[in-house]
Amino acid sequence: MIAAIVVVAALLLVPGVGAALAVAPPGAVAIETRIALAFGLGYALVAGAAILLALAHVFARPSFVAALVVATAVVWFLAVKRASLRAHWAALVTQAREAPFPLAAGLALVLAVALLWPFQPEGRVLSIRPAWRYWADGLELGAAGHVPSQSGQWGYEIPTTVSKVVLNAFEGGISMLLGPHPLAPMHAILVVATVGFVAALLALGRELGLGNFAPLLPALTVLVPKSWPLSHEIPNHHGWYSAEGLGRMVAFSALLLGIYAVGTRTRGPVLLTGVLLAIAGLTHGVPTLVAGVLLALYALGVVLLDRKLFRPVLVGGAALVALTGVLYVGVLGLSGGDLGFQGATGGSAFSRFPANVDPTRSFTNGKILPRKNKEGHFLISPREIARRLVTQVFNPPRSARAGLVIVLLLGAASALLALRARQFLPVVLMAWGLTAAVVAIGLFFSYRSETRVPGDFGVRRLYPYAALLPALLVPAFLEAISRFFVTRKRIAAAVIALAVAALAVAAAVERIPHRPLPHARAGRHVIERVAETVPCNTRMLVNWRTAGTWEAATGRRALTEGMAPWLRPAILQHVLPVLIGANEFFDDPQANRDYLVRERVQYLVVVEPGVWIGTHSGRVPTARDADAVATLPEVHSLVRDRWVSIFAVGSNKAGPDEALPSHCF
């Protein structure tokens, strides 16, 4: 585990540090910003090399390693060309002396996260579903040496989804270096991504002038103690590997680079920001959208403070948007896959289904469910959208009214900041503008959609980022109040910095679980037994839907395993009968024996209740599943133990002395 963390960290930071030094002259950005950019730019170089090789159809371990060596040499050459290493070091020392207490507090927090996060149990990822699909997609890309046109999912070949193609290429490259088995590499990426995201939020606080209270921004976003009445969604997501966690690290690094570009108004940083945003968008679109909105709001705040900047900021912003769009669309076009967003165009995209059926709800639950009636023109009423915002941000208050009172207090504090501390106007605009944007997007999708997905997109996917409302405003308000005291007594700055650092580090410590994970151990046991028993390239049916667990962990594919086709109606039309038929089979094997013939099932894997295998919804296994399957005359038992039963259908059976590969890739 530690070795994997060291490899991934070195892979990003060795070129990333060089890129962070090359991107700006000595002393031009805060030390915290340099650190954060090392993570984001390092990922951009590694993932960028991987996707370029994949698009050229020459993606393999030797070419990948060679590309990384060349990229690292180039950025370090540019860093030294910009200024000598001695000049960079002298500037860093000067900056540290100018603001020792905020720097020490922030670095203490980043170091604490870097030391603590490796102790997150790597098995926690077995409790969720999406991460496994992403790793499986990365394995497929790495094995093919390019972006494959088809992917084996749901028992047949479907067009490859490329909305996260840069992430897939990055994971494919990691698998070439660390092997296909996912737990250690996924855990390593989690650790590095979390440290990088915390560093980016800390740097954002410093760039926004939050001073001694800058560490509160990452603390109130990523490290919220479980007892605090604030949103826990982002903190919970950073307890296991996720594509969005990595996307946050890259997107907020792009936000920092964009803030630097607004300040310098030079062409180079603008172009680099566009490149980094495109890479972030092809890693995960949601945090990239959030970072883009925050950057636009920051630019607006800067222009309101100095109207002379309107034209250069507008021109730079237009160039940034154009470059990001061209790169994003260009990579998607060259990859040749399917974006997978067809269903986002509205309810008409699902016209092939009965008018009274919501295929997206049906897929989630594994059974046919009706469409919910709209409340007026909205699938989710505006009142409910507002209520969910309040309960999301304050998780939850004792009542919606209490949450509203807190929002009003934040509004009053914001007005005071805007009027009495004008330098915090960009912070106020970013906090409230992002909140307004996520509500507007939530209303838009609720108004446009007839089905649960994408009708709940804003509420489900964007509301977690409303946690930035208090995370931005609280430290800004505290910094504004403290400046009166700090300017008079240097000792006060040290005390405040120490207190903030202690609070943030304590929050990080509280986020590490201190309990065993028996469900994860059971899941790993089940995966090992399947790898020992089921041959490669067979049709395997499991009694719990997964996204990519079996392919990622063993190289074998389950019949009901694949991406969630909520926004791909044509694929959803094929998937629903497969999924619902499988659930009906396990509910009553005798009455649904024809399903095994129809779907050409060769092996049955029956998992007992209480096992984590990358699942969290749909039909849940029951204690009677294995016994019910065992009564079928056409199946014979290969494995029966506490956590899993494996059956062969018909004459299919692994030879008694046959050694099967632990991973089929």
Secondary structure, DSSP 8 states (H G I E B T S, - for coil): -HHHHHHHHHHHHHHHHHHHHHSS-TTSS-HHHHHHHHHHHHHHHHHHHHHHHHHTT--SHHHHHHHHHHHHHHHHHHHHHHS-HHHHHHHHHHHHHHSHHHHHHHHHHHHHHHHHGGGS-GGGGGG-SHHHHHHHHHHHHHHHTS--SEEEETTEEEE-B-TTHHHHHHHHHHHHHH-S--HHHHHHHHHHHHHHHHHHHHHHHHHTT-GGGTTHHHHHHT---TTSSS--HHHHHTTS--HHHHHHHHHHHHHHHHHHHHHH--HHHHHHHHHHHHHHHTT-HHHHHHHHHHHHHHHHHHHHH-GGGHHHHHHHHHHHHHHHHHHHHHHHHHHT-B---GGGG-GGGGTTS-TTB-HHHHHHHTS--B----BTTBSS-HHHHHHHHHHHHHS--SSHHHHHHHHHHHHHHHHHHHHH-GGGHHHHHHHHHHHHHHHHHHHHHHHH-SSHHHHTHIIIIIGGGGGHHHHHHHHHHHHHHHHHHHTT-HHHHHHHHHHHHHHHHHHHHHTS--S--HHHHHHHHHHHHHHHHS-SS--EEESS-BSSHHHHHHS--BTTBS---TT-HHHHHHHHHHHHHHHHHHH-TTTTTHHHHHTT--EEEEE-TT--SS--SSS---TTHHHHHHT-TTEEEEEE-SSEEEEEETT----TT----S---
